[in-house]
Amino acid sequence: MYRLQQLYSEHQQRLYNYFYARTTNTQIAEDLTHDVFYEASKTIHLYRGDASLTSWLYAIANNLLRKYYRSKKYEQALHKKLEEPVAIPVVALEQLVEQRLQVQAIHKRIMQLEETAQQIILLRLYSELNFKEIGEIVGCTENYARVQFHRLRQQLKRGD
């Protein structure tokens, strides 16, 4: 039990950030984060130690995310999100709009990348994982993850 509590305190925020980046919905990100630790608690006895606990948690997270995307919840949440009006404070409206558009444009470009590239970028930026952990999660070497991240970051800056 102590091990799960420690994992939760170490990884909860990073997993939430990862899910939020993938779904852009706080409630869904919270639910999926909770589900990761629920699944981990059910299957911790199966953990063999072949990879780090971080990699194991993110493998669970990616499986849950795939299930979520296949479910009707994703489609319903997407429609709801598209129908919601965006509330923007009056203060410095032009600046806020410009920042939001830039963030949306970058996020859109990230989501157009192939799956492994998306994971490398999101795991590094939103979950703040090191390249060794990212490599374990996506199934590549630490060096490959590092080089790919650098190349993808440059590509996103250029707007390719």
MARBA-3410 file (N, C-alpha, C, O; in Angstrom, 1 decimal):
160
0.8,-1.2,0.0,0.0,0.0,0.0,0.9,1.3,0.0,0.6,2.2,-0.7 ~ 1.9,1.2,0.8,2.8,2.4,0.9,3.4,2.7,-0.5,3.5,3.9,-0.9 ~ 3.7,1.7,-1.3,4.3,1.9,-2.6,3.3,2.6,-3.5,3.7,3.5,-4.2 ~ 2.0,2.3,-3.5,1.0,3.0,-4.3,0.9,4.4,-3.8,0.7,5.3,-4.6 ~ 0.9,4.7,-2.5,0.7,6.0,-2.0,1.9,6.9,-2.5,1.8,8.0,-2.9
3.1,6.3,-2.4,4.3,7.0,-2.9,4.2,7.3,-4.4,4.5,8.4,-4.8 ~ 3.8,6.3,-5.2,3.6,6.5,-6.6,2.6,7.6,-6.9,2.8,8.4,-7.8 ~ 1.5,7.6,-6.1,0.5,8.6,-6.3,1.0,10.0,-6.1,0.9,10.9,-6.9 ~ 1.7,10.1,-5.0,2.2,11.5,-4.7,3.3,11.9,-5.7,3.4,13.1,-6.0 ~ 4.1,11.0,-6.2,5.1,11.3,-7.2,4.6,11.6,-8.6,5.2,12.4,-9.3
3.5,10.9,-9.0,3.1,10.9,-10.4,1.7,11.5,-10.7,1.4,11.6,-11.8 ~ 0.9,11.7,-9.7,-0.4,12.2,-9.9,-0.5,13.4,-10.8,-1.2,13.5,-11.8 ~ 0.2,14.4,-10.4,0.2,15.7,-11.2,0.7,15.5,-12.6,0.1,16.1,-13.5 ~ 1.8,14.8,-12.8,2.3,14.6,-14.1,1.4,13.8,-15.0,1.2,14.1,-16.2 ~ 0.7,12.8,-14.4,-0.2,12.0,-15.2,-1.4,12.9,-15.6,-1.9,12.9,-16.7
-1.9,13.7,-14.6,-3.0,14.6,-14.9,-2.6,15.6,-16.0,-3.4,15.8,-16.9 ~ -1.5,16.2,-16.0,-1.0,17.1,-17.0,-1.0,16.4,-18.4,-1.4,17.0,-19.4 ~ -0.5,15.2,-18.4,-0.5,14.4,-19.6,-1.9,14.2,-20.2,-2.1,14.4,-21.4 ~ -2.8,13.7,-19.3,-4.1,13.5,-19.8,-4.8,14.8,-20.2,-5.6,14.8,-21.2 ~ -4.6,15.9,-19.5,-5.2,17.1,-19.8,-4.7,17.6,-21.2,-5.5,18.1,-22.0
-3.4,17.4,-21.5,-2.8,17.8,-22.8,-3.5,17.0,-23.9,-3.7,17.5,-25.0 ~ -3.8,15.7,-23.6,-4.4,14.9,-24.6,-5.9,15.1,-24.8,-6.4,14.9,-25.9 ~ -6.6,15.5,-23.7,-8.1,15.6,-23.8,-8.6,17.0,-23.7,-9.7,17.3,-24.1 ~ -7.8,17.9,-23.2,-8.2,19.3,-22.9,-9.4,19.4,-22.1,-10.2,20.4,-22.3 ~ -9.6,18.5,-21.2,-10.8,18.5,-20.3,-10.4,18.1,-18.9,-9.9,17.0,-18.7
-10.6,19.0,-17.9,-10.1,18.8,-16.6,-10.8,17.6,-15.9,-10.1,16.8,-15.3 ~ -12.1,17.4,-16.1,-12.8,16.3,-15.5,-12.4,15.0,-16.1,-12.1,14.0,-15.3 ~ -12.2,14.9,-17.4,-11.8,13.7,-18.0,-10.3,13.4,-17.5,-10.0,12.2,-17.3 ~ -9.5,14.4,-17.5,-8.1,14.2,-17.1,-8.1,13.7,-15.6,-7.3,12.8,-15.3 ~ -8.9,14.2,-14.8,-9.0,13.7,-13.4,-9.4,12.3,-13.3,-8.9,11.5,-12.6
-10.5,12.0,-14.1,-11.0,10.6,-14.1,-10.0,9.6,-14.6,-9.8,8.6,-14.0 ~ -9.3,10.0,-15.7,-8.3,9.0,-16.2,-7.1,8.9,-15.3,-6.6,7.8,-15.1 ~ -6.7,10.0,-14.6,-5.6,9.9,-13.6,-6.0,8.9,-12.5,-5.3,8.1,-12.1 ~ -7.2,9.1,-12.0,-7.7,8.2,-10.9,-7.8,6.8,-11.4,-7.4,5.9,-10.7 ~ -8.2,6.6,-12.6,-8.3,5.2,-13.2,-6.9,4.6,-13.3,-6.8,3.3,-13.1
-5.9,5.3,-13.6,-4.5,4.8,-13.7,-4.1,4.1,-12.3,-3.7,3.0,-12.3 ~ -4.4,4.9,-11.3,-4.0,4.4,-9.9,-4.9,3.2,-9.5,-4.5,2.4,-8.7 ~ -6.1,3.3,-9.9,-7.1,2.2,-9.6,-6.6,0.9,-10.3,-6.5,-0.2,-9.6 ~ -6.2,1.0,-11.6,-5.7,-0.2,-12.3,-4.4,-0.6,-11.7,-4.1,-1.8,-11.6 ~ -3.5,0.3,-11.4,-2.2,0.0,-10.8,-2.4,-0.8,-9.5,-1.7,-1.8,-9.2
-3.4,-0.4,-8.7,-3.6,-1.0,-7.4,-4.1,-2.5,-7.6,-3.8,-3.4,-6.8 ~ -4.9,-2.7,-8.7,-5.4,-4.0,-9.0,-4.3,-4.9,-9.5,-4.4,-6.1,-9.4 ~ -3.3,-4.4,-10.2,-2.4,-5.2,-10.9,-0.9,-5.0,-10.4,0.0,-5.5,-11.1 ~ -0.7,-4.4,-9.3,0.7,-4.1,-8.8,1.4,-5.5,-8.6,2.6,-5.5,-8.7 ~ 0.6,-6.5,-8.2,1.3,-7.8,-8.0,1.8,-8.4,-9.3,2.6,-9.3,-9.2
1.4,-7.9,-10.4,1.9,-8.4,-11.7,3.1,-7.7,-12.2,3.8,-8.1,-13.2 ~ 3.4,-6.6,-11.6,4.6,-5.8,-11.9,5.9,-6.6,-11.7,6.2,-7.0,-10.6 ~ 6.6,-6.8,-12.8,7.8,-7.7,-12.8,9.1,-6.9,-12.6,10.1,-7.5,-12.3 ~ 9.1,-5.6,-12.8,10.3,-4.8,-12.7,11.1,-4.8,-13.9,12.3,-4.3,-13.9 ~ 10.6,-5.2,-15.1,11.3,-5.1,-16.4,11.6,-3.7,-16.8,12.6,-3.4,-17.4
10.7,-2.8,-16.4,10.8,-1.4,-16.7,10.6,-0.6,-15.4,10.2,-1.2,-14.4 ~ 10.8,0.7,-15.4,10.6,1.4,-14.2,9.1,1.5,-13.9,8.3,1.3,-14.7 ~ 8.8,1.8,-12.6,7.4,2.0,-12.2,6.8,3.1,-13.0,5.6,3.1,-13.3 ~ 7.5,4.2,-13.3,7.0,5.3,-14.1,6.6,4.8,-15.5,5.5,5.1,-16.0 ~ 7.4,4.0,-16.1,7.0,3.4,-17.4,5.8,2.5,-17.3,4.9,2.6,-18.2
5.7,1.8,-16.3,4.6,0.9,-16.1,3.3,1.7,-15.9,2.3,1.4,-16.5 ~ 3.4,2.8,-15.1,2.2,3.6,-14.9,1.8,4.3,-16.3,0.6,4.4,-16.5 ~ 2.7,4.7,-17.0,2.4,5.4,-18.3,1.9,4.3,-19.3,1.1,4.7,-20.2 ~ 2.3,3.1,-19.2,1.7,2.1,-20.1,0.2,1.9,-19.7,-0.6,1.8,-20.6 ~ -0.1,1.9,-18.5,-1.5,1.8,-18.0,-2.2,3.0,-18.5,-3.3,2.9,-19.1
-1.6,4.2,-18.4,-2.2,5.5,-18.8,-2.5,5.4,-20.3,-3.6,5.8,-20.7 ~ -1.6,5.0,-21.1,-1.8,5.0,-22.6,-2.9,4.0,-22.9,-3.7,4.2,-23.8 ~ -3.0,2.8,-22.2,-4.1,1.9,-22.5,-5.4,2.5,-22.1,-6.4,2.3,-22.9 ~ -5.5,3.2,-21.0,-6.7,3.8,-20.6,-7.1,4.9,-21.6,-8.3,5.1,-21.9 ~ -6.2,5.7,-22.1,-6.4,6.7,-23.0,-7.0,6.2,-24.3,-7.9,6.7,-24.9
-6.4,5.1,-24.8,-6.9,4.4,-26.0,-8.3,3.9,-25.8,-9.2,4.1,-26.7 ~ -8.6,3.3,-24.6,-10.0,2.9,-24.3,-11.0,4.1,-24.3,-12.1,4.0,-24.9 ~ -10.5,5.2,-23.7,-11.3,6.4,-23.7,-11.6,6.9,-25.1,-12.8,7.2,-25.4 ~ -10.6,7.0,-25.9,-10.9,7.4,-27.3,-11.8,6.5,-28.1,-12.6,7.0,-28.9 ~ -11.8,5.3,-27.8,-12.7,4.3,-28.5,-14.1,4.4,-27.9,-15.0,3.9,-28.6
-14.3,5.0,-26.7,-15.6,5.0,-26.1,-16.4,6.1,-26.6,-15.9,7.1,-27.2 ~ -17.7,6.1,-26.3,-18.6,7.1,-26.7,-18.4,8.4,-25.9,-18.7,9.5,-26.3 ~ -17.8,8.2,-24.7,-17.5,9.4,-23.8,-16.7,10.4,-24.6,-17.0,11.6,-24.5 ~ -15.7,10.0,-25.3,-14.8,10.9,-26.0,-15.6,11.7,-27.0,-15.5,12.9,-27.1 ~ -16.5,11.0,-27.8,-17.2,11.7,-28.8,-18.2,12.7,-28.2,-18.3,13.8,-28.7
-18.9,12.3,-27.1,-19.8,13.2,-26.4,-19.1,14.4,-25.8,-19.5,15.6,-25.9 ~ -17.9,14.2,-25.2,-17.1,15.3,-24.6,-16.6,16.2,-25.6,-16.6,17.4,-25.4 ~ -16.2,15.7,-26.8,-15.8,16.5,-27.9,-16.9,17.4,-28.4,-16.7,18.6,-28.6 ~ -18.1,16.9,-28.6,-19.2,17.7,-29.0,-19.5,18.8,-28.0,-19.8,19.9,-28.4 ~ -19.5,18.4,-26.7,-19.8,19.4,-25.7,-18.8,20.5,-25.6,-19.2,21.7,-25.5
-17.5,20.1,-25.8,-16.5,21.1,-25.8,-16.6,22.1,-26.9,-16.4,23.3,-26.8 ~ -17.0,21.6,-28.1,-17.1,22.4,-29.3,-18.3,23.4,-29.2,-18.4,24.5,-29.8 ~ -19.3,23.0,-28.4,-20.5,23.8,-28.2,-20.4,24.8,-27.1,-21.1,25.8,-27.1 ~ -19.4,24.7,-26.2,-19.3,25.6,-25.1,-18.7,26.9,-25.6,-17.8,27.0,-26.4 ~ -19.3,28.0,-25.1,-18.7,29.3,-25.5,-17.4,29.5,-24.7,-17.3,29.1,-23.5
-16.5,30.2,-25.2,-15.2,30.5,-24.6,-15.3,31.8,-23.8,-15.6,32.8,-24.4 ~ -15.1,31.8,-22.5,-15.2,33.0,-21.6,-13.8,33.6,-21.5,-12.9,32.9,-21.0 ~ -13.7,34.8,-22.0,-12.4,35.5,-21.9,-12.5,36.7,-21.1,-13.4,37.5,-21.4 ~ -11.7,37.0,-20.1,-11.7,38.2,-19.3,-11.5,39.4,-20.2,-10.8,39.3,-21.3 ~ -12.0,40.5,-19.8,-12.0,41.8,-20.6,-10.5,42.4,-20.6,-10.1,43.0,-21.5
-9.8,42.1,-19.5,-8.5,42.7,-19.3,-7.5,42.2,-20.4,-7.4,40.9,-20.6 ~ -6.9,43.1,-21.1,-5.9,42.7,-22.2,-6.5,41.7,-23.1,-5.8,40.7,-23.4 ~ -7.7,41.9,-23.6,-8.3,40.9,-24.4,-7.5,40.5,-25.7,-7.4,39.3,-26.0 ~ -7.0,41.5,-26.3,-6.2,41.1,-27.5,-5.0,40.3,-27.2,-4.7,39.3,-28.0 ~ -4.3,40.6,-26.1,-3.2,39.8,-25.8,-3.6,38.3,-25.4,-2.9,37.4,-25.8
-4.6,38.2,-24.6,-5.1,36.9,-24.3,-5.6,36.1,-25.5,-5.3,34.9,-25.6 ~ -6.2,36.7,-26.4,-6.7,36.0,-27.6,-5.5,35.6,-28.4,-5.4,34.4,-28.9 ~ -4.5,36.4,-28.5,-3.3,36.1,-29.3,-2.5,34.9,-28.6,-2.1,33.9,-29.3 ~ -2.4,34.9,-27.3,-1.7,33.8,-26.6,-2.5,32.5,-26.8,-1.9,31.4,-27.0 ~ -3.8,32.6,-26.6,-4.7,31.4,-26.7,-4.6,30.8,-28.2,-4.5,29.6,-28.3
-4.6,31.7,-29.2,-4.4,31.2,-30.5,-3.1,30.5,-30.8,-3.0,29.5,-31.5 ~ -2.0,31.1,-30.2,-0.7,30.5,-30.4,-0.7,29.1,-29.7,-0.1,28.2,-30.3 ~ -1.2,29.0,-28.5,-1.2,27.7,-27.8,-2.0,26.7,-28.6,-1.6,25.6,-28.7 ~ -3.2,27.1,-29.0,-4.1,26.2,-29.8,-3.4,25.8,-31.1,-3.5,24.6,-31.5 ~ -2.7,26.7,-31.7,-2.0,26.3,-33.0,-0.9,25.3,-32.7,-0.7,24.4,-33.5
-0.1,25.5,-31.6,1.0,24.6,-31.3,0.4,23.2,-30.9,0.8,22.2,-31.4 ~ -0.7,23.3,-30.1,-1.3,22.0,-29.7,-1.9,21.3,-30.9,-1.8,20.1,-31.0 ~ -2.5,22.0,-31.9,-3.0,21.4,-33.1,-1.9,20.7,-33.9,-2.0,19.6,-34.4 ~ -0.7,21.4,-34.0,0.4,20.9,-34.7,0.9,19.6,-34.0,1.3,18.6,-34.7 ~ 1.0,19.6,-32.7,1.4,18.5,-31.9,0.5,17.3,-32.2,0.9,16.2,-32.4
-0.8,17.5,-32.2,-1.8,16.5,-32.4,-1.8,15.9,-33.8,-2.4,14.9,-34.1 ~ -1.2,16.6,-34.8,-1.1,16.2,-36.1,0.2,15.3,-36.4,0.3,14.7,-37.4 ~ 1.1,15.3,-35.4,2.2,14.4,-35.5,1.8,13.0,-35.3,0.7,12.7,-34.8 ~ 2.7,12.1,-35.7,2.4,10.7,-35.5,2.4,10.4,-34.0,3.0,11.1,-33.2 ~ 1.8,9.2,-33.6,1.6,8.9,-32.2,2.9,8.9,-31.4,2.8,9.5,-30.3
3.9,8.4,-31.8,5.2,8.3,-31.0,5.7,9.7,-30.8,6.1,10.1,-29.7 ~ 5.7,10.5,-31.8,6.1,11.9,-31.7,5.3,12.7,-30.7,5.8,13.5,-29.9 ~ 4.0,12.5,-30.8,3.1,13.2,-29.9,3.4,12.8,-28.4,3.5,13.7,-27.6 ~ 3.6,11.5,-28.2,3.9,11.0,-26.9,5.3,11.6,-26.4,5.3,12.1,-25.2 ~ 6.3,11.7,-27.2,7.6,12.2,-26.8,7.4,13.7,-26.4,7.9,14.1,-25.3
6.7,14.5,-27.2,6.5,15.9,-26.9,5.7,16.0,-25.6,6.1,16.8,-24.7 ~ 4.6,15.4,-25.5,3.7,15.6,-24.4,4.2,15.0,-23.1,4.1,15.6,-22.0 ~ 4.9,13.9,-23.2,5.5,13.3,-21.9,6.6,14.2,-21.4,6.8,14.3,-20.2 ~ 7.3,14.9,-22.3,8.4,15.8,-21.9,7.9,17.1,-21.4,8.3,17.6,-20.3 ~ 6.9,17.7,-22.1,6.4,19.0,-21.8,5.4,19.0,-20.6,5.5,19.8,-19.7
4.5,18.1,-20.7,3.4,18.1,-19.7,3.7,17.2,-18.5,3.2,17.5,-17.4 ~ 4.3,16.1,-18.7,4.6,15.2,-17.6,6.0,15.4,-17.0,6.4,14.9,-16.0 ~ 6.8,16.2,-17.7,8.2,16.5,-17.3,9.0,15.3,-17.0,9.8,15.2,-16.0 ~ 8.9,14.2,-17.8,9.7,13.0,-17.6,11.0,13.2,-18.3,11.2,14.0,-19.2 ~ 12.0,12.4,-17.8,13.3,12.5,-18.4,13.3,11.6,-19.6,12.4,10.8,-19.8
14.4,11.7,-20.4,14.4,11.0,-21.7,14.5,9.5,-21.5,14.0,8.7,-22.4 ~ 15.1,9.1,-20.5,15.2,7.6,-20.2,13.8,7.1,-20.0,13.4,6.0,-20.6 ~ 13.0,7.7,-19.2,11.6,7.3,-18.9,10.8,7.4,-20.2,10.0,6.5,-20.4 ~ 10.9,8.4,-20.9,10.2,8.6,-22.2,10.5,7.4,-23.1,9.7,6.8,-23.8 ~ 11.8,7.1,-23.2,12.3,6.0,-24.1,11.6,4.7,-23.7,11.2,3.9,-24.5
11.6,4.4,-22.4,11.0,3.2,-21.9,9.5,3.1,-22.2,9.0,2.1,-22.6 ~ 8.8,4.3,-22.1,7.4,4.3,-22.4,7.0,4.1,-23.8,6.1,3.4,-24.2 ~ 7.8,4.8,-24.7,7.5,4.7,-26.1,8.2,3.6,-26.9,8.0,3.4,-28.1 ~ 9.1,2.9,-26.2,9.8,1.8,-26.7,11.0,2.2,-27.6,11.2,1.6,-28.7 ~ 11.8,3.1,-27.1,13.0,3.5,-27.9,14.1,3.8,-26.9,13.9,3.7,-25.7
15.3,4.2,-27.4,16.4,4.4,-26.5,16.3,5.9,-25.9,15.5,6.7,-26.5 ~ 17.0,6.1,-24.9,17.0,7.4,-24.3,17.5,8.5,-25.3,17.0,9.6,-25.4 ~ 18.6,8.1,-26.0,19.2,9.0,-27.0,18.2,9.3,-28.1,18.1,10.5,-28.5 ~ 17.5,8.3,-28.6,16.5,8.5,-29.7,15.4,9.5,-29.2,15.0,10.4,-29.9 ~ 14.9,9.3,-28.0,13.9,10.2,-27.4,14.4,11.6,-27.3,13.7,12.6,-27.6
15.7,11.8,-26.9,16.3,13.1,-26.7,16.4,13.8,-28.1,16.0,15.0,-28.3 ~ 16.9,13.1,-29.1,17.1,13.6,-30.4,15.7,14.0,-31.1,15.6,15.0,-31.7 ~ 14.8,13.0,-31.0,13.5,13.3,-31.5,12.8,14.5,-30.9,12.2,15.3,-31.6 ~ 12.9,14.6,-29.6,12.3,15.8,-28.9,12.9,17.1,-29.5,12.2,18.0,-29.8 ~ 14.2,17.1,-29.6,14.9,18.3,-30.1,14.4,18.6,-31.5,14.1,19.8,-31.8
14.4,17.6,-32.4,13.9,17.8,-33.7,12.5,18.3,-33.8,12.1,19.2,-34.6 ~ 11.6,17.6,-33.0,10.2,18.0,-33.0,10.0,19.4,-32.5,9.2,20.1,-33.0 ~ 10.7,19.8,-31.5,10.6,21.1,-30.9,11.0,22.1,-32.0,10.3,23.2,-32.2 ~ 12.1,21.9,-32.7,12.5,22.8,-33.8,11.5,22.8,-34.9,11.2,23.9,-35.4 ~ 10.9,21.7,-35.2,9.9,21.6,-36.3,8.6,22.4,-35.8,8.1,23.1,-36.7
8.2,22.3,-34.6,7.1,23.1,-34.1,7.4,24.6,-34.1,6.5,25.4,-34.4 ~ 8.6,24.9,-33.7,8.9,26.4,-33.7,8.9,27.0,-35.1,8.4,28.1,-35.3 ~ 9.3,26.2,-36.1,9.3,26.6,-37.5,7.9,26.6,-38.1,7.6,27.4,-39.0 ~ 7.0,25.9,-37.5,5.6,25.8,-38.0,5.4,24.8,-39.1,4.5,24.9,-39.8 ~ 6.4,23.9,-39.2,6.3,22.8,-40.3,5.0,22.0,-40.1,4.8,21.1,-40.9
END
